[in-house]
Amino acid sequence: MPRSDTLIVDGHGFNWQRLCELRKRQLEARRASQAQQLTLFEMHEDCRPESERTSAGRYEAPTMLELMRGAK
């Protein structure tokens, strides 16, 4: 039996390709209507050591005290 392009929902027939096309248009319209949020500050690359990039890493291996001891 050949596959049908028609999808029947509650007794109404819908063309599957047409439904996909309408959905694509709907998604494109939604993307176009959403405003792009501008950044408040210029983005910089994080040059900290890997262990200091998260709060958990800074808690586990604090380096501020070591830097303060070295400055004295």
N, C-alpha and C positions, 0 to 999 in steps of 0.2 A: 504494500500500500504506500503510495507516495506521500511525503510530508506536505501538510497544508500550511500556507502562509497565514491562514486565518485563525485567530484566537477567539474562542467563543466564551464570553463571560456573561452570566445571567441572561442567556438567550440573545445577546447582541454580538455580532461578529466584528472583530477588529483586525485590521491588517497589521501584522507584526512589524514589517519594515516601516510602515507609516508611524507606528507607535514609537519605534526607536528614533526616527527622525524628529518627531515632536519632542521627545525627551532631550535629545541633543540641543535643540533650539532653546528649550526651557533652561537647561544648564548654562548655555552660553549667555542668555539674557540675565540670568542671576549673577554670573561672574561679572558681567559688564555693569550691572547696577550697583555692585558693592564698591564702596569707595576704598581707595588705597590709603592706608595710614602712613604718614610720613614719620621718619625717625626724629626724635627730639634732639639727639646728640649724635655726633659723628662716631661711627663704630671703629674701634681699634682692636687689633689682634691681642689676645691675652698672652702676655709673655712670661707669666708667672710659672714656676715649676709645677709639674703635674700634680704634686701632692697639695699645692696651695690653691688649686682652682675650685675646690668645693669646700663648703663649711666643714664637712666631716673630715676632710683631709687636713684642714688647718687646725682642727681640734686635736686630731691624733698626733700630728707632728708640728707643734708650734715652732716657728722660727724667729718670731719677733724678739723673744727674750735672748736668743742666741746672738742676734744682731746687736742688741743693746749691750750685752756683756762684752762683745768684741770692740765696741766703740769707746769703752772706758779705758 
